[in-house]
Amino acid sequence: MQIMLKTTVALFLFFLFTSIQAQKVIVNTVGKDPFNGKADEIVYKAKEGEWTFQSYSFPAIKATYRPAGYTRGEQVSDAVIAKAQPLTTKITAAISQTVELENNTSIVIQKDKLYFKSGKEVKVKSASFFTQGDNNGFRFQLTDQEKFFGGGERALPMDRRGYRFNLYNVAAYGYGLGADNLNFSVPMLISSNGYALFFDNPSKGYFDIGLTDKNVLEAGFASGELTFYVVFGKNIDEMLNNYTAITGRQPLPPRWALGNFVSRFGYRSEEQVQQVVKKMRNDKFPMDGLIFDLFWFGDDIKGTLGNLDWANTTKWPNPKLMIENFKVKDNLKTVLITEPFILNSSKTFTEATPFLATDAAGKPYNFSELYFGNGGLLDVFRKPAQDWIWKYYKKQVSANGVAGWWSDLGEPEKHPAGVMHNLKDYGVSRLMGADEVHNIYGHYWSKMLFEKYRDDFAGTRLFHLNRAGFAGSQRYSVFPWTGDVARSWSGLKSQFPVLLGMSASGLPYVHADAGGFAAADQADAELYTRWLQFAAFTPVFRPHGTALEDYDKAVKSIPSEPALWEEPTRSIVRNYINLRYQLLPYNYTLTYEQAVLGKPLMRPLYYYSFADADAFKAEDEYYWGDNLLVAPVTSQGATARSIYLPEGKWYNFYDNNLVNGKQWLNQPVDIKQIPLYVKAGAFIPLWQADSIKSVETYNSKDISLLYYPGEGASSYVFYDDDGTSTRTLEKADYELITFTAATQGTSISIDIKTNNEALYKRKQVRKFTILVPASASFTTISVNGKPAAAAKTIKPISLANGKFASAVVEFNGKPTQVLLVR
């Protein structure tokens, strides 16, 4: 057995250019040839194959195993964008070989087993390769108390240890708690021991996390390059930061994507949509998105996939004018659904035939068991196929004004093993079977849409509602929804592990069909209310459900739009939608934290520490950002619910009551509210206006700033840009305003600083209305030592009944100190 260093030509040129040349050296098992120098790739020749290792400037290691005689090792994933870095490497050889890397990690090789260390501590214990039947993969020895999180969409407990589930994207109609395999598999797991494992393999596979053997994690795959990454961090925050440094982070969304969507399955005519939008407007619901399901391209559910254009000129007489009127009158952005299946009854089938996936003989594969009809599947891996379907998408954007896309059935929903795909455009010489590329099909569809938008609509941030993908899909601006969840209490409860599991897997904008999707026998106003209260604190707020009674009398129409419900449901839901809009500056700042640091918007209570055992038990509550704790109500008829408050002090959002943390509470609840707490020391920026109709009217120059006093100093960074430009971060065309507060007795000092004073050269001034929980007004208010005024009127904060003391601060870009005395 040997360890040797080899340098690629590209890296050799890099080293030559920088005068740092990696060396090639052989180290044998008895330690005659230790090594200390720059290395770009480490190769370890085992008895039955070869290991290669690469490292990064941050604490992560790539490990690849190539079994002797393995012929299916193509890497068709583009999930990884980080480039391995040559690092100073120290190799010692004795009974075991130790490879110490400059990024404070090391690999210990002991015969056919590997150990991965962070600093001096072994994090990954005994990793080894295995082959069994048609699967190849890796086994990892587990410690007794080790927990695992992530793995994509699973309606399972957040700790996935003790479960075995497939890595295979699957549509599940009407699912609830216990559904272990859904639309979006991500082969990435986070360990409570301080490491994450990412398997960069999109072929059909599985995880067995201590089910067959309680002390073994097994990851098996049917094909593809056998690669995994070990990513280190002391908590989920650090691990996601490093993992997303490898696979990418979501670009900033268009700001309107954080608003309210009007959506159902499905609107069947312009007249019907106009009636619903008018009702929403008259009942004073703010709204920003309008989604059209499949009836835009045909009158029937079956037989119409692949039409790719407005089909019925009677029901949709002038789509361009309709879309423009919705945009001008109601600030509504239109989103259209699309599918990858082209049915033989569609208008485009003959034209599409050359671009369809084939059978082994090279003939277009006929899907005869698809619910929607017979036809073919676009071979999205072929660039001519991408160009072909893009011309139809582009027409809807450029000619009709469509603002976003909704890709459905992209698992693909039906994908028999006999379907063959052509990846020659990506360097693969042979046809690849469906099972080899299934999990990455939706990912490449997202990639195509993102890259085409970037090329043809360079100034537009893409909104892409999607249902399936792979690791790294986040960097293609996807907003995944969790599929066809049941309209049931089990369906509602299932969304907590699904959304938090996806958030821990690097997909930050996951959300549900709020209210539930699948057909139900009767409307449940309580369930609908509880679901939308929860959805107000998720990345996308999109009530959506089946309402097809005018199409099929056997399917009861239950409205997804809140304006169509009776009181008190309508008013309760409106209050939470209004609160979501008021939280826009806070929520939009969360999108910046994701784009720059890889932070999810939804964070489990153990996000920053695994030390609190009670935090693991609170699986149906979460942090929305760092400063808000959300505890939705998920039980029918509930009059109370158990809540865990982590360490620290917490303010009840509704009445400002201050509560000690590190305890469980049995909190009374009624249908009007769900428990919501604010961390002591927190800042919450709010958008308060006389009337909020849409994000389009947002004024970030006039912000209310809630400050909840805590012990000691605390700070918050508020992010602002124009909400639309695509190169905002790259061009540094944005502002970060830092608020730092300290409380001493009855005095509060708040320092305000900006990173971009140049924005204020034209005498631009921001107005901050500072609000602090208090029963009386401030006795003294000063700004930079000069007296200042309280706010004359305080607009109501939706759902908040507590009293606030107020102060108005005009900020001109110069460092500002505010002193408040109660």
C-alpha positions in Angstrom: 0.0 0.0 0.0 1.2 3.5 -0.9 0.4 7.1 -0.5 1.5 9.3 -3.3 1.0 12.9 -4.3 0.2 13.7 -7.9 -0.3 17.1 -9.5 -2.5 17.9 -12.5 -1.3 20.0 -15.4 -3.7 22.8 -14.5 -2.6 23.0 -10.9 1.0 22.7 -11.9 0.6 25.8 -14.1 -1.1 27.5 -11.1 1.7 26.7 -8.8 4.2 27.8 -11.4 2.4 31.1 -11.7 2.4 31.6 -8.0 5.8 30.1 -7.4 4.3 27.4 -5.2 4.6 24.0 -6.8 2.9 21.0 -5.3 5.2 18.0 -4.9 4.8 14.4 -5.8 6.1 12.0 -3.2 5.6 8.4 -2.2 5.2 7.4 1.4 5.4 3.7 2.3 3.8 1.9 5.3 6.9 1.9 7.5 7.4 5.6 7.6 10.6 6.0 5.6 9.3 8.8 3.5 7.3 11.4 5.6 6.2 14.5 3.7 5.6 18.1 4.5 4.7 20.5 1.7 2.0 21.6 -0.7 -0.3 18.9 -2.0 -3.4 19.1 -4.3 -4.4 15.5 -4.4 -3.6 12.5 -2.2 -3.9 9.0 -3.5 -4.0 5.9 -1.5 -3.9 2.6 -3.3 -5.9 0.0 -1.5 -6.1 -3.7 -2.2 -9.3 -3.6 -4.2 -9.2 0.0 -5.5 -8.0 3.5 -5.1 -8.9 6.3 -2.7 -8.2 9.9 -3.6 -8.6 12.9 -1.2 -8.8 16.6 -1.8 -9.1 19.5 0.6 -10.4 23.0 0.8 -9.4 26.3 2.4 -12.3 25.7 4.8 -12.7 22.6 7.0 -13.9 20.0 4.4 -12.4 17.0 2.7 -13.4 15.2 -0.5 -13.0 11.4 -0.7 -13.5 9.3 -3.8 -13.2 5.6 -4.2 -12.6 3.9 -7.5 -13.1 0.1 -7.2 -11.1 -2.0 -9.6 -13.0 -2.8 -12.7 -15.8 -0.3 -12.0 -17.4 0.9 -15.3 -20.2 3.1 -14.2 -18.2 5.9 -12.5 -19.2 8.9 -14.6 -19.8 12.1 -12.6 -22.9 13.7 -14.0 -23.7 15.9 -11.0 -22.7 19.6 -11.1 -23.7 20.0 -7.4 -20.2 21.1 -6.4 -18.8 24.4 -7.5 -16.0 24.8 -4.9 -12.5 24.2 -6.3 -10.2 22.0 -4.2 -7.2 24.0 -2.9 -3.6 22.9 -2.6 -2.8 23.0 1.1 0.3 22.5 3.2 0.1 18.8 4.0 2.0 16.8 6.5 2.0 13.0 6.1 3.4 10.6 8.7 3.5 6.9 8.3 3.6 4.2 11.0 1.1 1.4 11.8 -1.4 3.9 10.4 -0.9 6.8 8.0 -2.0 10.3 9.1 -2.5 13.1 6.6 -2.6 16.4 8.3 -4.1 19.3 6.3 -3.6 23.1 6.6 -7.4 23.5 7.1 -7.1 21.9 10.6 -8.4 18.6 9.4 -6.7 15.2 9.0 -7.3 11.7 7.6 -6.1 8.6 9.4 -5.8 5.6 7.1 -5.7 2.2 8.9 -5.8 -0.6 6.3 -9.2 -0.4 4.6 -10.8 2.0 7.1 -10.6 5.8 7.3 -11.0 8.2 10.2 -11.6 11.9 9.7 -10.5 14.4 12.3 -11.2 18.1 13.0 -8.4 19.4 15.0 -7.3 16.6 17.3 -10.8 15.1 17.6 -12.0 12.1 15.5 -15.3 13.2 14.1 -16.0 10.4 11.5 -15.3 7.0 12.9 -14.3 4.1 10.7 -15.5 4.9 7.1 -15.1 2.1 4.6 -16.2 1.1 1.1 -18.6 -1.8 0.4 -20.2 -3.5 -2.5 -23.4 -5.6 -2.3 -25.5 -6.7 -5.2 -26.1 -3.8 -7.6 -25.1 -1.2 -5.0 -21.8 0.3 -4.1 -21.2 2.7 -1.3 -19.8 3.5 2.1 -20.3 2.5 5.7 -19.6 4.7 8.7 -19.4 3.6 12.3 -21.7 5.6 14.6 -21.4 6.6 18.2 -24.1 5.8 20.7 -25.8 9.2 21.1 -25.2 10.5 17.6 -28.1 12.1 15.8 -28.6 12.8 12.0 -30.6 15.5 10.3 -31.4 16.4 6.7 -31.6 14.1 3.7 -34.2 16.2 1.9 -37.9 15.9 2.2 -39.0 13.3 4.8 -42.1 13.4 6.9 -40.1 11.6 9.6 -38.8 12.7 13.0 -36.0 15.3 12.5 -33.5 12.8 13.9 -33.3 10.3 11.0 -31.3 7.8 12.9 -33.1 4.4 13.0 -34.6 4.8 9.6 -33.9 3.5 6.1 -35.2 5.5 3.1 -34.6 5.7 -0.6 -32.6 8.4 -2.4 -35.1 8.6 -5.2 -37.4 11.5 -6.0 -41.0 10.4 -5.7 -44.4 12.1 -6.0 -46.7 11.1 -3.1 -50.4 12.2 -3.4 -52.2 13.0 -0.2 -49.3 12.2 2.2 -49.1 12.9 5.9 -46.8 12.0 8.8 -44.6 9.0 8.2 -44.1 9.5 4.4 -40.4 8.7 4.2 -39.7 9.3 0.5 -40.9 12.5 -1.2 -40.2 14.7 -4.2 -36.8 16.1 -3.2 -34.0 13.7 -2.1 -30.8 15.3 -1.0 -27.9 12.9 -0.1 -26.6 15.1 2.7 -26.8 14.4 6.4 -25.7 16.5 9.4 -24.4 14.7 12.5 -24.7 16.0 16.0 -21.1 15.0 16.4 -19.9 18.1 14.4 -19.7 16.9 10.8 -21.9 16.6 7.7 -21.7 14.0 5.0 -22.6 14.8 1.4 -22.6 12.1 -1.2 -22.3 13.6 -4.6 -24.1 10.9 -6.5 -27.5 11.5 -8.2 -28.2 7.8 -9.1 -30.9 5.8 -7.4 -29.7 5.0 -3.8 -30.6 4.7 -0.2 -29.6 5.7 3.4 -29.7 3.1 6.2 -29.0 5.2 9.3 -28.8 2.6 12.0 -31.8 0.5 11.1 -30.2 -2.7 10.0 -27.2 -2.1 12.4 -27.8 0.5 15.0 -24.1 1.5 14.9 -23.7 1.8 11.2 -24.7 4.4 8.6 -24.8 2.9 5.1 -25.1 4.8 1.9 -25.5 2.8 -1.3 -25.8 3.8 -5.0 -26.7 2.0 -8.2 -24.2 3.9 -10.4 -22.0 7.0 -10.6 -18.9 8.3 -9.1 -18.4 7.1 -5.6 -17.6 10.4 -3.8 -18.5 11.8 -0.4 -17.5 15.1 1.3 -16.9 15.4 5.0 -17.8 18.9 6.2 -16.9 20.0 9.7 -18.5 22.6 12.1 -19.3 23.0 15.7 -23.0 23.5 14.9 -25.5 23.4 12.1 -24.8 27.0 11.2 -21.1 26.4 10.6 -21.7 23.1 8.8 -24.3 24.7 6.4 -21.9 27.6 5.9 -19.2 25.2 4.8 -21.6 22.9 2.9 -23.0 25.8 0.9 -19.5 27.0 0.2 -19.2 23.6 -1.7 -22.6 23.4 -3.4 -23.6 27.1 -3.6 -26.2 29.4 -2.1 -29.5 30.7 -3.3 -29.3 34.1 -5.2 -31.3 36.9 -3.7 -35.0 36.4 -4.6 -37.2 39.0 -6.2 -38.6 40.8 -3.2 -42.1 40.3 -4.4 -41.6 36.5 -3.8 -42.0 37.1 -0.1 -45.6 38.4 -0.6 -48.9 36.6 -0.8 -49.7 34.3 -3.7 -53.2 33.8 -5.2 -53.3 30.3 -6.3 -55.5 27.1 -6.7 -55.9 24.0 -8.8 -57.1 25.5 -10.8 -58.4 28.7 -12.5 -60.3 27.7 -15.7 -60.9 31.1 -17.3 -60.0 34.7 -17.1 -63.5 35.6 -15.8 -63.0 33.2 -12.8 -59.6 34.7 -12.0 -60.9 38.2 -12.2 -63.7 37.4 -9.7 -61.2 35.9 -7.2 -58.7 38.8 -7.5 -61.5 41.3 -7.1 -62.7 39.6 -4.0 -59.2 39.5 -2.5 -58.8 43.2 -3.3 -62.1 44.3 -1.9 -61.5 42.4 1.3 -58.1 44.2 1.6 -55.8 41.2 1.3 -52.3 42.3 0.1 -51.1 40.1 -2.7 -48.1 39.9 -5.1 -48.3 36.7 -7.1 -51.0 35.0 -9.3 -50.4 31.4 -10.3 -52.0 29.6 -13.2 -52.3 25.8 -13.0 -52.6 23.6 -16.1 -55.9 24.9 -17.5 -54.0 27.8 -19.1 -52.9 25.5 -21.9 -56.0 23.3 -22.1 -59.5 22.7 -20.9 -58.8 19.2 -19.6 -56.4 17.7 -17.0 -55.6 14.8 -19.3 -54.3 14.9 -22.8 -53.0 18.5 -22.8 -49.4 18.4 -21.3 -47.1 19.8 -24.0 -49.3 22.4 -25.5 -47.0 25.1 -24.1 -49.3 28.0 -25.1 -52.7 29.4 -24.2 -55.2 27.1 -25.8 -58.8 28.4 -25.4 -59.3 31.8 -26.9 -62.8 32.0 -25.5 -61.7 31.4 -21.9 -58.4 33.3 -22.3 -59.2 35.9 -25.0 -56.1 38.1 -24.6 -53.5 36.7 -22.1 -51.1 39.5 -22.7 -53.6 42.2 -21.9 -54.9 40.1 -18.9 -51.4 39.8 -17.4 -50.6 43.5 -18.0 -53.9 44.6 -16.3 -53.2 42.4 -13.3 -49.7 43.9 -13.1 -50.8 47.5 -13.4 -54.0 47.4 -11.4 -53.0 45.0 -8.6 -49.2 44.7 -8.8 -49.7 41.0 -9.4 -46.9 39.0 -11.0 -48.1 36.0 -13.1 -46.6 32.5 -12.8 -47.4 29.7 -15.2 -47.1 25.9 -14.6 -45.2 23.7 -17.0 -44.3 20.0 -17.2 -41.5 18.0 -18.9 -44.0 15.5 -20.5 -45.0 16.1 -24.1 -48.2 14.0 -24.8 -48.9 12.7 -28.3 -52.2 14.5 -28.2 -50.5 17.9 -27.7 -49.9 20.5 -30.3 -46.1 20.2 -30.1 -45.6 16.5 -30.0 -44.4 16.1 -33.6 -42.0 19.0 -33.2 -40.8 17.7 -29.9 -40.1 14.1 -30.9 -36.4 14.6 -31.8 -35.9 16.0 -28.3 -37.5 13.2 -26.2 -35.8 10.6 -24.1 -35.5 7.2 -25.8 -35.5 3.5 -25.2 -32.4 1.4 -25.6 -33.0 1.1 -29.3 -33.0 4.9 -29.7 -36.7 5.3 -30.3 -38.7 7.9 -28.3 -39.9 6.2 -25.2 -43.7 6.0 -24.9 -45.0 6.7 -21.4 -48.3 4.7 -21.4 -48.9 4.7 -17.6 -48.7 8.4 -17.0 -51.9 9.7 -15.3 -52.2 12.6 -17.8 -52.0 10.6 -21.0 -49.6 8.9 -23.4 -46.5 10.6 -24.7 -42.8 11.3 -24.2 -40.4 13.0 -21.7 -38.2 15.8 -22.7 -34.5 14.8 -22.6 -33.6 17.8 -20.6 -29.9 16.8 -20.6 -29.6 17.6 -24.3 -28.9 21.2 -25.1 -31.0 21.2 -28.3 -33.9 20.0 -26.2 -33.3 22.8 -23.7 -33.2 25.3 -26.6 -36.4 23.9 -28.0 -38.6 24.2 -24.9 -37.0 27.5 -23.9 -38.4 29.2 -27.0 -41.9 28.5 -25.7 -41.0 29.8 -22.2 -39.3 32.8 -23.6 -42.3 33.8 -25.6 -44.5 33.8 -22.5 -42.0 36.0 -20.7 -41.1 38.5 -23.5 -44.4 38.6 -25.4 -46.9 38.1 -22.6 -45.2 39.4 -19.5 -45.0 36.2 -17.4 -43.0 36.8 -14.3 -42.1 33.3 -13.1 -42.4 29.6 -13.8 -43.8 26.6 -11.9 -42.2 23.3 -12.9 -44.3 20.3 -12.0 -43.8 16.5 -12.3 -40.0 17.1 -12.5 -39.0 14.0 -10.4 -39.9 12.9 -13.1 -43.2 11.6 -11.8 -42.9 8.5 -14.1 -39.4 7.4 -15.0 -39.1 3.7 -15.8 -35.7 2.1 -15.7 -35.8 1.5 -19.5 -35.8 5.2 -20.3 -32.5 6.3 -21.7 -30.9 9.8 -21.6 -28.2 11.3 -23.7 -25.6 13.2 -21.8 -23.0 13.6 -24.5 -23.3 17.4 -24.1 -21.8 16.8 -20.6 -19.0 14.5 -21.7 -20.7 11.1 -21.3 -20.2 8.9 -24.3 -22.9 6.2 -23.5 -26.6 6.4 -23.0 -27.5 6.5 -19.3 -30.5 4.7 -17.8 -33.2 6.5 -15.9 -32.1 5.2 -12.5 -28.6 6.7 -13.1 -29.9 10.3 -13.6 -33.3 10.3 -12.0 -32.5 12.5 -9.0 -30.8 15.1 -11.1 -33.4 15.4 -13.9 -35.3 18.2 -12.1 -32.0 19.8 -11.2 -30.9 20.1 -14.8 -34.4 21.5 -15.7 -33.8 24.2 -13.1 -30.3 24.8 -14.4 -31.6 25.3 -17.9 -34.3 27.8 -16.8 -31.8 29.7 -14.6 -29.1 30.0 -17.3 -31.6 30.9 -20.0 -33.0 33.6 -17.8 -29.6 34.9 -17.0 -28.7 35.1 -20.7 -32.0 36.5 -22.1 -33.3 38.5 -19.1 -30.1 39.5 -17.4 -31.7 42.1 -15.1 -34.5 39.8 -13.8 -34.3 37.7 -10.6 -35.8 34.3 -11.4 -38.8 33.0 -9.5 -39.0 29.3 -10.1 -41.5 27.3 -8.1 -40.3 23.7 -8.4 -40.9 20.2 -6.9 -37.8 18.1 -7.5 -34.1 18.5 -7.7 -30.7 17.6 -6.1 -28.0 19.1 -3.9 -26.9 22.4 -5.4 -30.3 23.2 -6.9 -30.5 26.2 -4.6 -28.1 28.2 -6.7 -30.5 28.0 -9.6 -33.0 30.1 -7.7 -35.6 27.3 -6.9 -38.5 27.8 -4.5 -39.4 24.1 -3.8 -42.9 23.2 -2.5 -43.4 20.0 -0.7 -45.8 18.3 -3.2 -49.3 17.1 -2.9 -49.8 17.0 0.9 -53.1 15.9 2.4 -55.6 18.4 3.6 -55.6 16.9 7.0 -54.1 17.5 10.5 -51.5 14.8 9.7 -50.6 16.7 6.5 -50.1 19.8 8.5 -47.9 18.1 11.1 -45.8 16.5 8.4 -44.6 19.8 7.2 -42.4 20.6 10.2 -39.9 17.8 9.6 -40.2 18.2 5.8 -39.5 22.0 5.8 -36.8 21.8 8.5 -35.2 18.8 7.0 -34.9 20.5 3.6 -33.7 23.7 5.3 -30.9 21.6 6.9 -30.1 20.2 3.5 -29.2 23.5 1.9 -32.6 24.2 0.2 -33.7 27.4 2.0 -37.0 28.4 0.3 -38.9 25.2 0.8 -42.6 25.7 1.6 -46.0 23.9 1.5 -49.3 24.2 -0.3 -50.7 26.3 2.6 -54.0 24.8 3.7 -53.2 21.4 2.1 -53.6 20.3 -1.5 -55.2 17.0 -1.9 -59.0 16.7 -2.5 -61.0 16.4 0.7 -64.6 15.6 1.5 -65.3 18.8 3.5 -63.8 22.2 4.3 -62.1 22.5 7.7 -61.9 26.1 8.7 -59.8 25.4 11.8 -57.2 23.4 9.9 -57.1 26.1 7.2 -56.6 28.8 9.8 -53.8 26.9 11.7 -52.0 26.1 8.4 -52.0 29.7 7.2 -50.9 31.0 10.6 -47.9 28.6 10.3 -47.3 29.5 6.6 -46.9 33.2 7.5 -43.5 32.2 9.0 -42.2 30.1 6.1 -40.1 31.2 3.1 -43.0 31.4 0.6 -46.6 32.1 1.5 -48.8 30.3 -1.1 -52.2 29.0 -0.2 -53.0 26.3 -2.8 -55.4 23.4 -3.0 -57.8 21.5 -5.2 -61.0 23.4 -6.2 -62.4 21.6 -9.3 -66.1 21.2 -8.6 -66.9 23.1 -11.8 -64.8 20.6 -13.7 -65.7 17.4 -11.8 -68.8 17.3 -9.6 -67.2 14.5 -7.6 -64.4 16.7 -6.4 -65.5 19.2 -3.8 -64.1 22.7 -4.2 -62.5 23.9 -1.0 -61.1 27.5 -1.5 -57.4 28.1 -1.0 -57.9 31.9 -1.2 -58.6 33.4 2.2 -61.1 36.0 0.9 -63.4 33.1 0.0 -63.7 31.8 3.6 -66.4 33.0 6.0 -65.7 35.0 9.2 -63.8 34.7 11.5 -61.4 32.7 9.3 -61.1 35.5 6.8 -60.1 38.1 9.4 -57.8 35.8 11.4 -55.9 34.9 8.3 -55.8 38.5 7.1 -54.1 39.5 10.3 -51.3 37.0 9.8 -50.9 38.0 6.1 -50.6 41.7 7.2 -48.0 40.7 9.8 -46.0 38.9 7.1 -46.0 42.1 5.0 -45.0 44.2 8.0 -42.1 41.8 8.6 -40.9 42.3 5.0 -37.7 44.2 6.0 -36.9 41.4 8.6 -37.7 38.6 6.1 -35.8 40.2 3.3 -32.7 40.5 5.5 -33.0 36.7 6.0 -32.6 36.3 2.2 -29.3 38.2 2.4 -28.1 35.9 5.3 -28.8 32.9 3.1 -27.2 34.4 -0.1 -24.0 35.3 1.8 -23.7 32.9 4.7 -25.9 29.9 3.7 -28.3 30.3 6.6 -31.7 28.8 6.2 -34.7 31.0 6.9 -36.3 28.3 9.2 -33.9 27.1 11.9 -34.4 24.3 14.5 -34.0 25.2 18.1 -30.7 23.3 18.2 -29.3 25.3 15.2 -26.5 26.9 17.1 -25.9 24.2 19.7 -26.5 20.5 20.2 -26.0 20.8 24.0 -29.7 21.4 25.0 -31.5 18.0 25.1 -34.9 19.7 25.3 -34.4 21.5 22.1 -34.4 18.2 20.2 -37.8 17.4 21.7 -39.4 20.6 20.4 -39.8 19.4 16.8 -42.9 21.4 16.0 -41.4 24.9 16.8 -38.5 26.7 15.2 -36.6 30.0 14.9 -37.7 32.3 12.0 -34.4 33.9 11.6 -32.5 34.3 14.9 -34.9 36.6 16.6 -38.4 35.1 16.4 -39.5 31.8 17.8 -42.6 30.3 16.2 -44.8 27.5 17.8 -47.7 26.7 15.4 -50.8 24.9 16.7 -51.2 21.6 14.9 -53.9 19.7 17.0 -57.6 20.0 16.3 -59.6 21.7 19.0 -56.5 22.7 20.9 -57.0 25.1 23.9 -53.3 24.9 25.0 -50.0 23.7 23.6 -46.7 22.8 25.2 -43.9 25.2 24.3 -40.2 25.0 25.0 -38.3 28.3 25.3 -34.5 27.9 25.0 -32.0 29.6 27.3 -32.3 33.4 27.6 -35.3 35.7 28.1 -38.2 35.8 25.7 -40.9 38.4 25.0 -44.4 37.3 24.1 -44.9 39.1 20.8 -48.6 39.8 21.4 -48.5 41.4 24.9 -44.7 42.0 25.5 -44.7 39.9 28.6 -41.1 38.8 29.4 -40.5 35.1 30.2 -37.4 33.2 31.3 -36.1 30.6 29.0 -34.8 27.1 29.6 -38.3 25.9 30.5 -41.4 24.3 29.1 -44.7 26.2 29.2 -48.2 25.0 28.8 -49.6 28.0 27.0 -53.3 28.6 26.5 -54.3 29.2 22.8 -57.3 30.2 20.9 -58.1 30.1 17.2 -57.0 33.7 16.7 -53.3 33.2 17.5 -50.3 30.9 17.5 -47.5 31.3 20.1 -44.9 33.7 18.9 -41.9 34.9 20.9 -39.1 37.5 20.4 -35.6 37.0 21.8 -34.6 39.6 24.5 -32.0 41.9 22.9 -33.5 41.5 19.4 -34.2 44.1 16.8 -37.1 43.5 14.4 -37.4 46.0 11.5 -41.0 46.5 10.4 -42.8 48.0 7.4 -45.7 50.1 8.7 -48.0 51.9 6.4 -51.5 53.2 6.3 -52.4 50.6 3.7 -50.3 47.7 2.4 -51.5 46.3 -0.9 -48.3 44.7 -2.3 -44.5 44.6 -2.0 -44.4 47.0 -4.9 -45.4 49.8 -2.6 -42.7 49.0 0.0 -40.7 52.0 1.2 -37.5 50.9 2.9 -36.6 54.5 3.8 -39.3 54.7 6.4 -38.9 51.7 8.8 -40.1 51.0 12.3 -37.6 49.3 14.4 -38.8 47.1 17.3 -36.1 46.8 20.0 -36.7 44.3 22.9 -34.3 45.2 25.7 -32.0 42.4 27.0 -29.1 42.1 29.3 -25.9 43.4 28.0 -25.2 44.5 24.4 -26.8 43.1 21.2 -26.6 44.0 17.6 -28.5 43.4 14.4 -27.7 44.0 10.7 -30.5 45.2 8.4 -30.1 44.6 4.7 -31.6 46.7 1.9 -31.3 47.0 -1.9 -33.7 47.7 -4.8 -35.3 44.2 -4.6 -34.9 43.4 -8.3 -31.4 43.7 -9.6 -29.5 40.5 -10.3 -25.9 41.6 -9.6 -26.6 43.5 -6.4 -24.1 41.6 -4.2 -21.5 41.4 -6.9 -21.6 45.2 -7.5 -21.9 46.0 -3.8 -25.0 47.9 -4.7 -26.7 47.5 -1.3 -26.7 48.8 2.2 -26.1 47.1 5.5 -27.1 49.1 8.6 -25.9 47.9 11.9 -27.8 48.6 15.1 -26.0 48.0 18.4 -27.9 48.4 21.7 -27.0 48.3 25.3 -29.4 48.7 28.3 -28.4 50.0 31.7 -31.2 50.4 34.2 -33.8 52.7 32.5 -31.4 53.9 29.8 -31.1 52.4 26.4 -28.4 53.5 23.9 -28.6 52.5 20.2 -25.7 53.1 17.8 -26.5 53.1 14.1 -23.9 52.7 11.4 -24.0 52.0 7.6 -21.5 50.3 5.4 -22.4 52.6 2.5 -22.2 56.3 3.4 -22.0 57.2 -0.3 -25.7 56.5 -0.7 -26.4 59.6 1.4 -24.4 62.1 -0.6 -27.6 63.4 -2.3 -29.0 64.2 1.1 -30.9 61.0 1.3 -32.3 60.5 4.8 -33.8 57.4 6.3 -36.4 57.6 9.1 -36.4 55.0 11.8 -39.2 54.9 14.3 -37.8 53.1 17.2 -40.3 51.2 19.3 -39.5 49.7 22.7 -41.9 47.7 24.9 -43.0 50.1 27.7 -46.1 51.1 29.6 -45.2 54.9 29.3 -43.4 57.2 26.9 -39.6 57.9 27.1 -38.8 60.8 29.5 -35.7 61.7 27.5 -34.9 61.1 23.8 -31.6 62.4 22.3 -29.8 61.8 19.0 -26.1 62.5 19.0 -26.6 64.5 22.2 -29.5 66.7 20.8 -33.1 66.4 21.9 -35.4 64.4 19.6 -39.1 63.7 19.5 -41.3 60.7 20.1 -43.5 59.5 17.3 -46.7 61.5 17.1 -48.7 58.4 16.1 -47.8 54.7 16.1 -49.4 52.7 13.4 -50.7 49.4 14.7 -48.6 46.3 14.6 -50.7 43.4 13.3 -51.7 41.2 16.2 -49.5 43.0 18.8 -51.5 44.5 21.7 -48.6 45.5 23.9 -47.7 49.2 24.6 -44.6 50.8 23.1 -42.5 53.9 23.8 -41.4 55.5 20.6 -38.7 57.8 19.2 -38.1 59.1 15.7 -34.6 59.1 14.3 -33.5 60.7 11.0 -30.4 58.9 9.8 -28.1 60.6 7.2 -25.5 58.0 6.9 -23.2 59.3 9.6 -22.6 57.3 12.8 -25.6 58.0 15.0 -26.1 57.4 18.7 -29.6 57.4 20.2 -30.2 57.6 23.9 -33.6 56.7 25.3 -34.5 57.0 29.0 -37.7 55.5 30.3 
